[in-house]
Amino acid sequence: AGNRRDNELHSAEAVNLAEQLGAIGCERLTLLGGEPFVREDWEAINEALRHSGIRTNVISNGWLTAERGMMQRIKESGLENLSLSIDGLQERHDALRRMKGSYERILKSYDLANEFGIPISASTAVTKPSMEDMEPLYQVLLDKGVTVWQVQIVSPLGRLERDDPLLLSGDDCIQLDEFLTKKQEEG
């Protein structure tokens, strides 16, 4: 996510790691970030993983995947699943991601993935403000064809250590659990 870090794996190192993971029997791997698609070598890494017998998927912020050319590359790469991080409806999602237009790009990405026949899922980091978005967000995801929804509670790490109003209370966690249980029972 941004400039390359000094200790970040180079392409050859990443491919070597993929081969090592296959050799020890790793079966599934998720590429995430930051944003995995900013790496110019993501396809080579994915190919090495697949060649090693590892089924791969990606969790993306959906910015780059809103482009047809990128979605074509994703289709050709053989990823098992594309998961998009969607953290509420437009206003809350864009505010949390600090990128105006991010929500709309995710919706466009879902449409393109469906058009290209790429299996899709969603990942949501729930904050106190986004709690009221959960029901309408659930409907949006259903409408976009999402069948797997990974929901997680944000932890007080990074800038969340300073943004305490985003953190869920114990009562919020119970309410979220009840919501998710109900949705799971509904199928």
N, C-alpha and C positions, 0 to 999 in steps of 0.2 A: 504494500500500500504506500506508494511513493518511491522515494529514493532507495536504491539497493543498500542494504546494511553490509558492513564489513565482513560479518561472519555468516552471511547468507550463502547457501549452497550455489555453486556454479552449475551449469547445465550438466557437465560430465559427472559431477558429484551427485546430483539429483538422480540421474539415470542409474548410476552405480547403486545408490540407496534403494531405488526401485527394484533392481535385480536382487539385492540382499534381502529385501522384504519378501520377495517371491520365494527365495531359497529357504527361508525359515517358515514358510507356509501361510503367510498373510493372505487372506482371501478377499478382503474388502478394504478400501481406503477412501477417505474423503479429502479432497483438495480444498482448502479454504484459506482465508487470509486474515486481514487485508482482503485483497481482491486477486484471486488466482489468475484471472485472465489478463492481468497487466504483465505477467511474465511472458516474454516472447517465446519461451521454450515450453510452454504448458503442454503443447501437443506432443512434443518429444518425450516429456516426462510421462504423460498419460500413455503413450504408446509403449514405453518401457514397462510400465506397470501392467498393462494389458498383456504384453508379451510374457511377463512373469506369472501370468495366471491370476492377476488381481483385478477384481471388479471395482471400477472407480466411479465416483460421482463428485460433483462440485457444489459448494455453497458459494453463491455469488451475490454481490450487491445489486445486480441487474442493470448496471449502467451500460456496460459494453455489450451485453447480450440483447439490447434493444435494436441492434443493427443486423440486417439480413446476412451480411457477409460473415459476421461472427457466429450467428446461429447456424449457418451452413457449415462452418468449421467445427462447431460443436457436434452437429449431426455426423459429420464424417469421422470425428474422433472416436466414436463408439462409447462415449460416456454412458453409464447405466442410468444416470438420473441427473437432472439439473434442478438444484434447490435454490430458490431466491429468498433473500432476507427481506422480509416485509414486516415492519414493526408497528403497524397501525394503519389507519386511513391516511389520506394524503397529507393533511396538515401536520399530524403528529409524526408520521414517518419522515417526511421531509425535514422537520425540525430536528428530530433525533439524529438523522443522517447528515444534517447540515448541507444538504444538496437539494435546492429547489428543482423540482422536476423528476426527482428520483422515483417517486411513487408511480408516476405516469410511465416512466421507462420500464419499471417492473411489469406493469400491466401489459405494455407492448411486448415485453419479453415473453410473458406467458402466451400471448396470442401467437407470436412467431414460433415458439416451441411447439405449440399444438399444431400449427401449420406444417412444421417439419417432422412431426411425429416423435418428438423427444419427450420422454417421460419427465414429469415435473413434480416438484414438491415445494413446500414453503418452510421457512424457519423464521420464528418470531421471538424477539426478545421483549418480554412484557415489562412495561413500566407502569407506574401509578397512573399517569395520564392516559395511557393506551388501554387501560382496563375497560373503559366505556366503548372502545372500538372493537372489542373481541367478537361480539355477535355480528355486527355488520361486516367485519373483516372475514369472518367465517363464511358468510354468504358470498363475498367477492371471490374467495378462494374456491368455493364450490363452483361458482359460475365460470371460473377459469380452468376447471378440470383438475384441480389439485386433489390428490387422494391421500397424501401423507403430509402432515403438519407437525413439525417439531416446534414445541412451545417451551421456552425457557425463561426463567426469572433472571433479570439482570442482577449482577453481583457488583458490590461497591469496589470496582477496580478502575484504574485509569481516571478519566474525567468524572466517572460516577462517584468517586470518593468526594468530589466537590459538589455534585449535583444531587444531594440527598433527596430533594422532592420527587425524584424519579423512582426511588426505591419503594417496593411494595411493603405494606405492613403485614403482620401476621394474619389479620382479618382479610386483607386483599388476597393472600395466598390461599386461604380457605375458599374464598369466592371463586378464584381462578380454578381451583381443583374441582369445585362443584360444576362449574361451566364445562370444563373439559370432560368430566365424567358423564354429564348429560349428553354432550355431543357424541361421545364414544358409544353410548347406549343407543343413540339415534342412528348410528352407523355412518 
